[in-house]
Amino acid sequence: MKTHAKQEAVRIRVARAGGNDLPLPAYQTGGSAGMDLAAAIEGEITIPPGEWRLIPAGIHVAIPEGLEGQVRPRSGLALKHGVTVLNAPGTIDSDYRGELKVALVNHGKEPFVVRRGERVAQLVICPVVRAEWEPVAELDGTARGHGGYGSTGR
């Protein structure tokens, strides 16, 4: 079994939004890729079936250049309630300093109630590669060619 050396953690500056006393996002296990984001709301927000709401996470972050934050759904909310992140994954750019918010959508059959402190999404920090366009007259050929949706199998 191959083992990997432990990576050094990336330090990300974080500031709480006004009045937020909830715990900071945290990894739930040693192998977790994402940190859970909690709903920094007063009271409750109900999301009817087929609708979405913007849920504040109560924090501002300074993600270092060369990295991005990806806001992703929590699998348990998706499986149990049909609730997911509307624009998954949502991107937090390194130059964004506003409060993090999660666009939750209810694809379930019942209204979903979001309560203060509930874990509603996860934040994954990922590297970003900058691309530059290189205009050419034509592209190299491949076995797939111009095949589109469903062209690589059933």
NUPA-193468 format. One record per atom (N, C-alpha, C): residue in one letter; atom name; x, y, z. Coordinates in nm, 2 decimals. Example, Ala and Ser with C-alpha at 12.3 -4.5 7.8 and 13.67 -1.06 7.14 Angstrom:
2
(rodo 'a' 'N' (1.32 -0.57 0.78)),
(rodo 'a' 'CA' (1.23 -0.45 0.78)),
(rodo 'a' 'C' (1.32 -0.33 0.78)),
(rodo 's' 'N' (1.28 -0.22 0.71)),
(rodo 's' 'CA' (1.37 -0.11 0.71)),
(rodo 's' 'C' (1.29 0.00 0.79)),
This chain:
154
(rodo 'm' 'N' (0.08 -0.12 0.00)),
(rodo 'm' 'CA' (0.00 0.00 0.00)),
(rodo 'm' 'C' (0.09 0.12 0.00)),
(rodo 'k' 'N' (0.06 0.21 -0.09)),
(rodo 'k' 'CA' (0.15 0.33 -0.11)),
(rodo 'k' 'C' (0.09 0.44 -0.01)),
(rodo 't' 'N' (0.18 0.50 0.06)),
(rodo 't' 'CA' (0.14 0.61 0.15)),
(rodo 't' 'C' (0.19 0.74 0.09)),
(rodo 'h' 'N' (0.12 0.85 0.12)),
(rodo 'h' 'CA' (0.16 0.98 0.07)),
(rodo 'h' 'C' (0.21 1.06 0.19)),
(rodo 'a' 'N' (0.31 1.15 0.16)),
(rodo 'a' 'CA' (0.36 1.24 0.26)),
(rodo 'a' 'C' (0.25 1.34 0.29)),
(rodo 'k' 'N' (0.23 1.38 0.42)),
(rodo 'k' 'CA' (0.13 1.48 0.46)),
(rodo 'k' 'C' (0.17 1.61 0.40)),
(rodo 'q' 'N' (0.07 1.67 0.33)),
(rodo 'q' 'CA' (0.09 1.80 0.27)),
(rodo 'q' 'C' (0.09 1.91 0.38)),
(rodo 'e' 'N' (0.16 2.01 0.35)),
(rodo 'e' 'CA' (0.16 2.13 0.44)),
(rodo 'e' 'C' (0.03 2.21 0.41)),
(rodo 'a' 'N' (-0.03 2.25 0.52)),
(rodo 'a' 'CA' (-0.16 2.32 0.51)),
(rodo 'a' 'C' (-0.14 2.46 0.45)),
(rodo 'v' 'N' (-0.23 2.50 0.36)),
(rodo 'v' 'CA' (-0.23 2.64 0.31)),
(rodo 'v' 'C' (-0.30 2.73 0.41)),
(rodo 'r' 'N' (-0.24 2.84 0.44)),
(rodo 'r' 'CA' (-0.30 2.93 0.54)),
(rodo 'r' 'C' (-0.39 3.03 0.47)),
(rodo 'i' 'N' (-0.52 3.03 0.51)),
(rodo 'i' 'CA' (-0.61 3.12 0.45)),
(rodo 'i' 'C' (-0.67 3.22 0.56)),
(rodo 'r' 'N' (-0.65 3.35 0.54)),
(rodo 'r' 'CA' (-0.71 3.44 0.63)),
(rodo 'r' 'C' (-0.86 3.44 0.62)),
(rodo 'v' 'N' (-0.92 3.45 0.74)),
(rodo 'v' 'CA' (-1.07 3.45 0.75)),
(rodo 'v' 'C' (-1.11 3.55 0.85)),
(rodo 'a' 'N' (-1.22 3.62 0.82)),
(rodo 'a' 'CA' (-1.28 3.72 0.91)),
(rodo 'a' 'C' (-1.43 3.68 0.92)),
(rodo 'r' 'N' (-1.48 3.69 1.04)),
(rodo 'r' 'CA' (-1.62 3.66 1.06)),
(rodo 'r' 'C' (-1.71 3.78 1.02)),
(rodo 'a' 'N' (-1.82 3.75 0.96)),
(rodo 'a' 'CA' (-1.92 3.86 0.92)),
(rodo 'a' 'C' (-1.98 3.91 1.05)),
(rodo 'g' 'N' (-2.02 4.03 1.05)),
(rodo 'g' 'CA' (-2.08 4.09 1.17)),
(rodo 'g' 'C' (-2.17 4.00 1.25)),
(rodo 'g' 'N' (-2.14 3.98 1.38)),
(rodo 'g' 'CA' (-2.22 3.91 1.47)),
(rodo 'g' 'C' (-2.22 3.76 1.46)),
(rodo 'n' 'N' (-2.14 3.70 1.37)),
(rodo 'n' 'CA' (-2.13 3.56 1.35)),
(rodo 'n' 'C' (-2.04 3.50 1.46)),
(rodo 'd' 'N' (-2.10 3.41 1.54)),
(rodo 'd' 'CA' (-2.02 3.34 1.65)),
(rodo 'd' 'C' (-2.02 3.19 1.62)),
(rodo 'l' 'N' (-2.05 3.15 1.50)),
(rodo 'l' 'CA' (-2.05 3.01 1.47)),
(rodo 'l' 'C' (-1.90 2.96 1.46)),
(rodo 'p' 'N' (-1.88 2.83 1.48)),
(rodo 'p' 'CA' (-1.74 2.78 1.45)),
(rodo 'p' 'C' (-1.70 2.80 1.31)),
(rodo 'l' 'N' (-1.57 2.82 1.29)),
(rodo 'l' 'CA' (-1.52 2.84 1.15)),
(rodo 'l' 'C' (-1.53 2.70 1.08)),
(rodo 'p' 'N' (-1.53 2.71 0.94)),
(rodo 'p' 'CA' (-1.54 2.58 0.87)),
(rodo 'p' 'C' (-1.43 2.49 0.91)),
(rodo 'a' 'N' (-1.46 2.36 0.91)),
(rodo 'a' 'CA' (-1.37 2.26 0.96)),
(rodo 'a' 'C' (-1.38 2.13 0.88)),
(rodo 'y' 'N' (-1.27 2.06 0.87)),
(rodo 'y' 'CA' (-1.27 1.92 0.82)),
(rodo 'y' 'C' (-1.33 1.83 0.92)),
(rodo 'q' 'N' (-1.42 1.74 0.88)),
(rodo 'q' 'CA' (-1.49 1.66 0.98)),
(rodo 'q' 'C' (-1.41 1.53 1.01)),
(rodo 't' 'N' (-1.32 1.49 0.92)),
(rodo 't' 'CA' (-1.23 1.38 0.94)),
(rodo 't' 'C' (-1.09 1.41 0.88)),
(rodo 'g' 'N' (-1.00 1.32 0.92)),
(rodo 'g' 'CA' (-0.86 1.34 0.87)),
(rodo 'g' 'C' (-0.85 1.33 0.72)),
(rodo 'g' 'N' (-0.94 1.26 0.66)),
(rodo 'g' 'CA' (-0.94 1.24 0.51)),
(rodo 'g' 'C' (-1.03 1.32 0.43)),
(rodo 's' 'N' (-1.10 1.41 0.50)),
(rodo 's' 'CA' (-1.20 1.50 0.43)),
(rodo 's' 'C' (-1.13 1.60 0.34)),
(rodo 'a' 'N' (-1.19 1.61 0.22)),
(rodo 'a' 'CA' (-1.14 1.71 0.12)),
(rodo 'a' 'C' (-1.20 1.84 0.14)),
(rodo 'g' 'N' (-1.32 1.85 0.20)),
(rodo 'g' 'CA' (-1.39 1.98 0.21)),
(rodo 'g' 'C' (-1.41 2.01 0.36)),
(rodo 'm' 'N' (-1.42 2.14 0.38)),
(rodo 'm' 'CA' (-1.46 2.19 0.51)),
(rodo 'm' 'C' (-1.61 2.23 0.51)),
(rodo 'd' 'N' (-1.68 2.19 0.61)),
(rodo 'd' 'CA' (-1.83 2.22 0.61)),
(rodo 'd' 'C' (-1.85 2.37 0.64)),
(rodo 'l' 'N' (-1.94 2.43 0.55)),
(rodo 'l' 'CA' (-1.99 2.56 0.57)),
(rodo 'l' 'C' (-2.13 2.56 0.64)),
(rodo 'a' 'N' (-2.14 2.64 0.75)),
(rodo 'a' 'CA' (-2.26 2.64 0.83)),
(rodo 'a' 'C' (-2.35 2.76 0.79)),
(rodo 'a' 'N' (-2.48 2.75 0.81)),
(rodo 'a' 'CA' (-2.58 2.85 0.78)),
(rodo 'a' 'C' (-2.57 2.96 0.89)),
(rodo 'a' 'N' (-2.52 3.08 0.86)),
(rodo 'a' 'CA' (-2.51 3.19 0.95)),
(rodo 'a' 'C' (-2.64 3.28 0.94)),
(rodo 'i' 'N' (-2.75 3.22 0.98)),
(rodo 'i' 'CA' (-2.88 3.29 0.97)),
(rodo 'i' 'C' (-2.94 3.30 1.11)),
(rodo 'e' 'N' (-3.03 3.39 1.12)),
(rodo 'e' 'CA' (-3.11 3.40 1.24)),
(rodo 'e' 'C' (-3.24 3.32 1.22)),
(rodo 'g' 'N' (-3.27 3.24 1.31)),
(rodo 'g' 'CA' (-3.40 3.16 1.29)),
(rodo 'g' 'C' (-3.38 3.06 1.19)),
(rodo 'e' 'N' (-3.48 3.05 1.10)),
(rodo 'e' 'CA' (-3.49 2.94 1.00)),
(rodo 'e' 'C' (-3.52 3.00 0.86)),
(rodo 'i' 'N' (-3.48 2.94 0.76)),
(rodo 'i' 'CA' (-3.52 2.97 0.62)),
(rodo 'i' 'C' (-3.58 2.84 0.56)),
(rodo 't' 'N' (-3.70 2.85 0.51)),
(rodo 't' 'CA' (-3.76 2.74 0.44)),
(rodo 't' 'C' (-3.75 2.75 0.29)),
(rodo 'i' 'N' (-3.70 2.64 0.23)),
(rodo 'i' 'CA' (-3.69 2.64 0.08)),
(rodo 'i' 'C' (-3.80 2.54 0.03)),
(rodo 'p' 'N' (-3.90 2.59 -0.03)),
(rodo 'p' 'CA' (-4.00 2.51 -0.09)),
(rodo 'p' 'C' (-3.95 2.42 -0.20)),
(rodo 'p' 'N' (-4.01 2.31 -0.24)),
(rodo 'p' 'CA' (-3.97 2.23 -0.35)),
(rodo 'p' 'C' (-3.96 2.31 -0.48)),
(rodo 'g' 'N' (-3.85 2.29 -0.55)),
(rodo 'g' 'CA' (-3.83 2.36 -0.68)),
(rodo 'g' 'C' (-3.78 2.50 -0.67)),
(rodo 'e' 'N' (-3.75 2.55 -0.55)),
(rodo 'e' 'CA' (-3.71 2.68 -0.53)),
(rodo 'e' 'C' (-3.57 2.68 -0.46)),
(rodo 'w' 'N' (-3.50 2.80 -0.46)),
(rodo 'w' 'CA' (-3.37 2.81 -0.40)),
(rodo 'w' 'C' (-3.36 2.94 -0.32)),
(rodo 'r' 'N' (-3.26 2.94 -0.23)),
(rodo 'r' 'CA' (-3.24 3.05 -0.14)),
(rodo 'r' 'C' (-3.09 3.07 -0.13)),
(rodo 'l' 'N' (-3.05 3.20 -0.11)),
(rodo 'l' 'CA' (-2.91 3.23 -0.08)),
(rodo 'l' 'C' (-2.88 3.23 0.07)),
(rodo 'i' 'N' (-2.80 3.14 0.11)),
(rodo 'i' 'CA' (-2.77 3.12 0.26)),
(rodo 'i' 'C' (-2.63 3.17 0.29)),
(rodo 'p' 'N' (-2.63 3.27 0.38)),
(rodo 'p' 'CA' (-2.49 3.33 0.42)),
(rodo 'p' 'C' (-2.42 3.23 0.51)),
(rodo 'a' 'N' (-2.28 3.22 0.49)),
(rodo 'a' 'CA' (-2.20 3.14 0.57)),
(rodo 'a' 'C' (-2.13 3.21 0.68)),
(rodo 'g' 'N' (-2.14 3.34 0.68)),
(rodo 'g' 'CA' (-2.10 3.42 0.80)),
(rodo 'g' 'C' (-1.95 3.45 0.80)),
(rodo 'i' 'N' (-1.88 3.43 0.69)),
(rodo 'i' 'CA' (-1.73 3.45 0.69)),
(rodo 'i' 'C' (-1.69 3.52 0.56)),
(rodo 'h' 'N' (-1.58 3.59 0.56)),
(rodo 'h' 'CA' (-1.51 3.64 0.45)),
(rodo 'h' 'C' (-1.37 3.58 0.45)),
(rodo 'v' 'N' (-1.32 3.55 0.33)),
(rodo 'v' 'CA' (-1.19 3.48 0.32)),
(rodo 'v' 'C' (-1.10 3.55 0.22)),
(rodo 'a' 'N' (-0.97 3.53 0.24)),
(rodo 'a' 'CA' (-0.87 3.58 0.15)),
(rodo 'a' 'C' (-0.79 3.46 0.10)),
(rodo 'i' 'N' (-0.84 3.40 -0.01)),
(rodo 'i' 'CA' (-0.78 3.28 -0.07)),
(rodo 'i' 'C' (-0.65 3.33 -0.14)),
(rodo 'p' 'N' (-0.54 3.26 -0.12)),
(rodo 'p' 'CA' (-0.42 3.30 -0.19)),
(rodo 'p' 'C' (-0.43 3.29 -0.34)),
(rodo 'e' 'N' (-0.36 3.38 -0.41)),
(rodo 'e' 'CA' (-0.35 3.37 -0.56)),
(rodo 'e' 'C' (-0.30 3.24 -0.60)),
(rodo 'g' 'N' (-0.36 3.18 -0.71)),
(rodo 'g' 'CA' (-0.32 3.05 -0.75)),
(rodo 'g' 'C' (-0.41 2.94 -0.70)),
(rodo 'l' 'N' (-0.50 2.98 -0.61)),
(rodo 'l' 'CA' (-0.60 2.89 -0.55)),
(rodo 'l' 'C' (-0.74 2.94 -0.57)),
(rodo 'e' 'N' (-0.83 2.85 -0.56)),
(rodo 'e' 'CA' (-0.98 2.89 -0.56)),
(rodo 'e' 'C' (-1.05 2.82 -0.45)),
(rodo 'g' 'N' (-1.16 2.87 -0.41)),
(rodo 'g' 'CA' (-1.25 2.79 -0.32)),
(rodo 'g' 'C' (-1.36 2.74 -0.41)),
(rodo 'q' 'N' (-1.40 2.61 -0.39)),
(rodo 'q' 'CA' (-1.51 2.55 -0.46)),
(rodo 'q' 'C' (-1.62 2.52 -0.35)),
(rodo 'v' 'N' (-1.74 2.57 -0.37)),
(rodo 'v' 'CA' (-1.85 2.54 -0.28)),
(rodo 'v' 'C' (-1.93 2.43 -0.35)),
(rodo 'r' 'N' (-1.93 2.32 -0.27)),
(rodo 'r' 'CA' (-1.99 2.19 -0.33)),
(rodo 'r' 'C' (-2.10 2.14 -0.23)),
(rodo 'p' 'N' (-2.19 2.06 -0.29)),
(rodo 'p' 'CA' (-2.30 2.01 -0.21)),
(rodo 'p' 'C' (-2.25 1.91 -0.10)),
(rodo 'r' 'N' (-2.33 1.89 0.00)),
(rodo 'r' 'CA' (-2.31 1.79 0.10)),
(rodo 'r' 'C' (-2.39 1.67 0.05)),
(rodo 's' 'N' (-2.33 1.55 0.05)),
(rodo 's' 'CA' (-2.39 1.43 -0.01)),
(rodo 's' 'C' (-2.51 1.39 0.07)),
(rodo 'g' 'N' (-2.51 1.41 0.21)),
(rodo 'g' 'CA' (-2.62 1.37 0.29)),
(rodo 'g' 'C' (-2.74 1.45 0.26)),
(rodo 'l' 'N' (-2.73 1.58 0.24)),
(rodo 'l' 'CA' (-2.85 1.67 0.21)),
(rodo 'l' 'C' (-2.90 1.63 0.08)),
(rodo 'a' 'N' (-2.82 1.60 -0.02)),
(rodo 'a' 'CA' (-2.87 1.56 -0.15)),
(rodo 'a' 'C' (-2.94 1.43 -0.15)),
(rodo 'l' 'N' (-2.89 1.33 -0.08)),
(rodo 'l' 'CA' (-2.95 1.20 -0.07)),
(rodo 'l' 'C' (-3.08 1.20 0.01)),
(rodo 'k' 'N' (-3.07 1.26 0.13)),
(rodo 'k' 'CA' (-3.19 1.25 0.22)),
(rodo 'k' 'C' (-3.30 1.35 0.18)),
(rodo 'h' 'N' (-3.26 1.47 0.13)),
(rodo 'h' 'CA' (-3.36 1.57 0.11)),
(rodo 'h' 'C' (-3.37 1.62 -0.03)),
(rodo 'g' 'N' (-3.28 1.59 -0.12)),
(rodo 'g' 'CA' (-3.28 1.64 -0.26)),
(rodo 'g' 'C' (-3.23 1.79 -0.26)),
(rodo 'v' 'N' (-3.16 1.83 -0.16)),
(rodo 'v' 'CA' (-3.11 1.96 -0.15)),
(rodo 'v' 'C' (-2.96 1.97 -0.19)),
(rodo 't' 'N' (-2.93 2.06 -0.28)),
(rodo 't' 'CA' (-2.79 2.07 -0.33)),
(rodo 't' 'C' (-2.75 2.21 -0.36)),
(rodo 'v' 'N' (-2.63 2.23 -0.40)),
(rodo 'v' 'CA' (-2.58 2.37 -0.44)),
(rodo 'v' 'C' (-2.62 2.40 -0.58)),
(rodo 'l' 'N' (-2.69 2.51 -0.60)),
(rodo 'l' 'CA' (-2.75 2.54 -0.73)),
(rodo 'l' 'C' (-2.64 2.55 -0.84)),
(rodo 'n' 'N' (-2.54 2.62 -0.82)),
(rodo 'n' 'CA' (-2.43 2.64 -0.92)),
(rodo 'n' 'C' (-2.31 2.56 -0.89)),
(rodo 'a' 'N' (-2.33 2.43 -0.85)),
(rodo 'a' 'CA' (-2.22 2.35 -0.81)),
(rodo 'a' 'C' (-2.12 2.31 -0.92)),
(rodo 'p' 'N' (-1.99 2.32 -0.89)),
(rodo 'p' 'CA' (-1.94 2.39 -0.78)),
(rodo 'p' 'C' (-1.94 2.54 -0.80)),
(rodo 'g' 'N' (-1.97 2.61 -0.69)),
(rodo 'g' 'CA' (-1.96 2.76 -0.70)),
(rodo 'g' 'C' (-1.81 2.79 -0.68)),
(rodo 't' 'N' (-1.76 2.90 -0.74)),
(rodo 't' 'CA' (-1.62 2.93 -0.74)),
(rodo 't' 'C' (-1.61 3.06 -0.65)),
(rodo 'i' 'N' (-1.51 3.05 -0.56)),
(rodo 'i' 'CA' (-1.47 3.17 -0.49)),
(rodo 'i' 'C' (-1.33 3.21 -0.54)),
(rodo 'd' 'N' (-1.32 3.32 -0.61)),
(rodo 'd' 'CA' (-1.19 3.36 -0.66)),
(rodo 'd' 'C' (-1.10 3.42 -0.56)),
(rodo 's' 'N' (-0.97 3.42 -0.59)),
(rodo 's' 'CA' (-0.87 3.47 -0.49)),
(rodo 's' 'C' (-0.89 3.62 -0.46)),
(rodo 'd' 'N' (-0.95 3.69 -0.55)),
(rodo 'd' 'CA' (-0.97 3.84 -0.52)),
(rodo 'd' 'C' (-1.10 3.88 -0.46)),
(rodo 'y' 'N' (-1.19 3.78 -0.43)),
(rodo 'y' 'CA' (-1.32 3.81 -0.38)),
(rodo 'y' 'C' (-1.31 3.82 -0.22)),
(rodo 'r' 'N' (-1.37 3.93 -0.17)),
(rodo 'r' 'CA' (-1.36 3.95 -0.03)),
(rodo 'r' 'C' (-1.50 3.96 0.04)),
(rodo 'g' 'N' (-1.60 3.94 -0.04)),
(rodo 'g' 'CA' (-1.74 3.95 0.02)),
(rodo 'g' 'C' (-1.77 3.83 0.11)),
(rodo 'e' 'N' (-1.88 3.83 0.18)),
(rodo 'e' 'CA' (-1.92 3.72 0.26)),
(rodo 'e' 'C' (-1.95 3.60 0.17)),
(rodo 'l' 'N' (-1.91 3.48 0.21)),
(rodo 'l' 'CA' (-1.94 3.36 0.14)),
(rodo 'l' 'C' (-2.09 3.33 0.16)),
(rodo 'k' 'N' (-2.15 3.29 0.05)),
(rodo 'k' 'CA' (-2.30 3.26 0.05)),
(rodo 'k' 'C' (-2.31 3.13 -0.03)),
(rodo 'v' 'N' (-2.41 3.05 0.00)),
(rodo 'v' 'CA' (-2.44 2.93 -0.07)),
(rodo 'v' 'C' (-2.58 2.94 -0.13)),
(rodo 'a' 'N' (-2.59 2.91 -0.26)),
(rodo 'a' 'CA' (-2.72 2.91 -0.33)),
(rodo 'a' 'C' (-2.77 2.76 -0.32)),
(rodo 'l' 'N' (-2.86 2.74 -0.23)),
(rodo 'l' 'CA' (-2.92 2.61 -0.21)),
(rodo 'l' 'C' (-3.05 2.59 -0.28)),
(rodo 'v' 'N' (-3.06 2.48 -0.35)),
(rodo 'v' 'CA' (-3.19 2.45 -0.43)),
(rodo 'v' 'C' (-3.25 2.32 -0.37)),
(rodo 'n' 'N' (-3.38 2.32 -0.36)),
(rodo 'n' 'CA' (-3.45 2.21 -0.31)),
(rodo 'n' 'C' (-3.51 2.13 -0.43)),
(rodo 'h' 'N' (-3.45 2.02 -0.47)),
(rodo 'h' 'CA' (-3.51 1.93 -0.57)),
(rodo 'h' 'C' (-3.60 1.83 -0.51)),
(rodo 'g' 'N' (-3.61 1.83 -0.38)),
(rodo 'g' 'CA' (-3.70 1.73 -0.31)),
(rodo 'g' 'C' (-3.84 1.75 -0.33)),
(rodo 'k' 'N' (-3.92 1.67 -0.26)),
(rodo 'k' 'CA' (-4.07 1.68 -0.27)),
(rodo 'k' 'C' (-4.13 1.75 -0.15)),
(rodo 'e' 'N' (-4.05 1.78 -0.05)),
(rodo 'e' 'CA' (-4.10 1.84 0.07)),
(rodo 'e' 'C' (-4.02 1.97 0.09)),
(rodo 'p' 'N' (-4.08 2.07 0.16)),
(rodo 'p' 'CA' (-4.01 2.19 0.20)),
(rodo 'p' 'C' (-3.89 2.15 0.29)),
(rodo 'f' 'N' (-3.78 2.22 0.27)),
(rodo 'f' 'CA' (-3.66 2.20 0.35)),
(rodo 'f' 'C' (-3.63 2.32 0.43)),
(rodo 'v' 'N' (-3.61 2.29 0.56)),
(rodo 'v' 'CA' (-3.59 2.40 0.66)),
(rodo 'v' 'C' (-3.44 2.41 0.69)),
(rodo 'v' 'N' (-3.38 2.52 0.67)),
(rodo 'v' 'CA' (-3.24 2.55 0.70)),
(rodo 'v' 'C' (-3.24 2.62 0.84)),
(rodo 'r' 'N' (-3.16 2.56 0.93)),
(rodo 'r' 'CA' (-3.15 2.62 1.07)),
(rodo 'r' 'C' (-3.01 2.68 1.09)),
(rodo 'r' 'N' (-3.01 2.77 1.18)),
(rodo 'r' 'CA' (-2.88 2.84 1.21)),
(rodo 'r' 'C' (-2.78 2.73 1.26)),
(rodo 'g' 'N' (-2.66 2.74 1.20)),
(rodo 'g' 'CA' (-2.55 2.65 1.23)),
(rodo 'g' 'C' (-2.55 2.52 1.16)),
(rodo 'e' 'N' (-2.66 2.49 1.08)),
(rodo 'e' 'CA' (-2.66 2.36 1.01)),
(rodo 'e' 'C' (-2.56 2.37 0.89)),
(rodo 'r' 'N' (-2.49 2.25 0.88)),
(rodo 'r' 'CA' (-2.39 2.24 0.77)),
(rodo 'r' 'C' (-2.46 2.23 0.64)),
(rodo 'v' 'N' (-2.45 2.32 0.55)),
(rodo 'v' 'CA' (-2.53 2.33 0.42)),
(rodo 'v' 'C' (-2.44 2.30 0.30)),
(rodo 'a' 'N' (-2.31 2.31 0.30)),
(rodo 'a' 'CA' (-2.23 2.29 0.19)),
(rodo 'a' 'C' (-2.09 2.26 0.24)),
(rodo 'q' 'N' (-2.00 2.23 0.14)),
(rodo 'q' 'CA' (-1.86 2.22 0.18)),
(rodo 'q' 'C' (-1.77 2.30 0.09)),
(rodo 'l' 'N' (-1.66 2.35 0.15)),
(rodo 'l' 'CA' (-1.56 2.43 0.08)),
(rodo 'l' 'C' (-1.44 2.35 0.06)),
(rodo 'v' 'N' (-1.40 2.34 -0.07)),
(rodo 'v' 'CA' (-1.28 2.27 -0.11)),
(rodo 'v' 'C' (-1.18 2.37 -0.17)),
(rodo 'i' 'N' (-1.06 2.38 -0.12)),
(rodo 'i' 'CA' (-0.96 2.47 -0.17)),
(rodo 'i' 'C' (-0.88 2.39 -0.28)),
(rodo 'c' 'N' (-0.87 2.45 -0.40)),
(rodo 'c' 'CA' (-0.81 2.38 -0.52)),
(rodo 'c' 'C' (-0.71 2.47 -0.59)),
(rodo 'p' 'N' (-0.61 2.41 -0.65)),
(rodo 'p' 'CA' (-0.52 2.49 -0.73)),
(rodo 'p' 'C' (-0.59 2.54 -0.86)),
(rodo 'v' 'N' (-0.54 2.65 -0.92)),
(rodo 'v' 'CA' (-0.60 2.71 -1.04)),
(rodo 'v' 'C' (-0.48 2.72 -1.14)),
(rodo 'v' 'N' (-0.50 2.68 -1.26)),
(rodo 'v' 'CA' (-0.40 2.69 -1.37)),
(rodo 'v' 'C' (-0.46 2.80 -1.46)),
(rodo 'r' 'N' (-0.38 2.90 -1.49)),
(rodo 'r' 'CA' (-0.42 3.01 -1.58)),
(rodo 'r' 'C' (-0.38 2.96 -1.72)),
(rodo 'a' 'N' (-0.48 2.98 -1.81)),
(rodo 'a' 'CA' (-0.46 2.94 -1.95)),
(rodo 'a' 'C' (-0.44 3.06 -2.04)),
(rodo 'e' 'N' (-0.37 3.04 -2.15)),
(rodo 'e' 'CA' (-0.36 3.14 -2.25)),
(rodo 'e' 'C' (-0.40 3.08 -2.39)),
(rodo 'w' 'N' (-0.47 3.15 -2.47)),
(rodo 'w' 'CA' (-0.52 3.10 -2.60)),
(rodo 'w' 'C' (-0.40 3.10 -2.70)),
(rodo 'e' 'N' (-0.39 3.00 -2.78)),
(rodo 'e' 'CA' (-0.30 2.99 -2.89)),
(rodo 'e' 'C' (-0.38 2.97 -3.01)),
(rodo 'p' 'N' (-0.41 3.08 -3.09)),
(rodo 'p' 'CA' (-0.49 3.06 -3.21)),
(rodo 'p' 'C' (-0.41 2.97 -3.31)),
(rodo 'v' 'N' (-0.48 2.87 -3.37)),
(rodo 'v' 'CA' (-0.42 2.79 -3.48)),
(rodo 'v' 'C' (-0.52 2.77 -3.59)),
(rodo 'a' 'N' (-0.48 2.73 -3.71)),
(rodo 'a' 'CA' (-0.57 2.71 -3.82)),
(rodo 'a' 'C' (-0.66 2.59 -3.80)),
(rodo 'e' 'N' (-0.60 2.49 -3.74)),
(rodo 'e' 'CA' (-0.68 2.37 -3.71)),
(rodo 'e' 'C' (-0.61 2.29 -3.60)),
(rodo 'l' 'N' (-0.69 2.20 -3.54)),
(rodo 'l' 'CA' (-0.64 2.12 -3.43)),
(rodo 'l' 'C' (-0.59 1.99 -3.47)),
(rodo 'd' 'N' (-0.51 1.92 -3.39)),
(rodo 'd' 'CA' (-0.47 1.79 -3.41)),
(rodo 'd' 'C' (-0.59 1.70 -3.41)),
(rodo 'g' 'N' (-0.59 1.59 -3.49)),
(rodo 'g' 'CA' (-0.69 1.49 -3.49)),
(rodo 'g' 'C' (-0.68 1.40 -3.37)),
(rodo 't' 'N' (-0.80 1.34 -3.33)),
(rodo 't' 'CA' (-0.80 1.24 -3.23)),
(rodo 't' 'C' (-0.90 1.12 -3.28)),
(rodo 'a' 'N' (-0.89 1.01 -3.21)),
(rodo 'a' 'CA' (-0.98 0.90 -3.24)),
(rodo 'a' 'C' (-1.13 0.94 -3.22)),
(rodo 'r' 'N' (-1.16 1.03 -3.12)),
(rodo 'r' 'CA' (-1.29 1.07 -3.10)),
(rodo 'r' 'C' (-1.34 1.18 -3.20)),
(rodo 'g' 'N' (-1.25 1.26 -3.24)),
(rodo 'g' 'CA' (-1.28 1.36 -3.34)),
(rodo 'g' 'C' (-1.39 1.46 -3.29)),
(rodo 'h' 'N' (-1.49 1.48 -3.37)),
(rodo 'h' 'CA' (-1.60 1.57 -3.34)),
(rodo 'h' 'C' (-1.71 1.51 -3.26)),
(rodo 'g' 'N' (-1.70 1.39 -3.22)),
(rodo 'g' 'CA' (-1.80 1.32 -3.15)),
(rodo 'g' 'C' (-1.84 1.39 -3.02)),
(rodo 'g' 'N' (-1.97 1.42 -3.00)),
(rodo 'g' 'CA' (-2.02 1.49 -2.89)),
(rodo 'g' 'C' (-2.07 1.41 -2.78)),
(rodo 'y' 'N' (-2.18 1.45 -2.72)),
(rodo 'y' 'CA' (-2.25 1.38 -2.61)),
(rodo 'y' 'C' (-2.27 1.24 -2.64)),
(rodo 'g' 'N' (-2.23 1.15 -2.55)),
(rodo 'g' 'CA' (-2.25 1.01 -2.57)),
(rodo 'g' 'C' (-2.17 0.94 -2.67)),
(rodo 's' 'N' (-2.07 1.01 -2.73)),
(rodo 's' 'CA' (-1.99 0.95 -2.84)),
(rodo 's' 'C' (-1.88 0.85 -2.79)),
(rodo 't' 'N' (-1.86 0.84 -2.66)),
(rodo 't' 'CA' (-1.75 0.76 -2.61)),
(rodo 't' 'C' (-1.81 0.63 -2.55)),
(rodo 'g' 'N' (-1.93 0.60 -2.56)),
(rodo 'g' 'CA' (-1.99 0.48 -2.51)),
(rodo 'g' 'C' (-2.14 0.50 -2.50)),
(rodo 'r' 'N' (-2.20 0.40 -2.43)),
(rodo 'r' 'CA' (-2.34 0.40 -2.41)),
(rodo 'r' 'C' (-2.39 0.48 -2.30)),
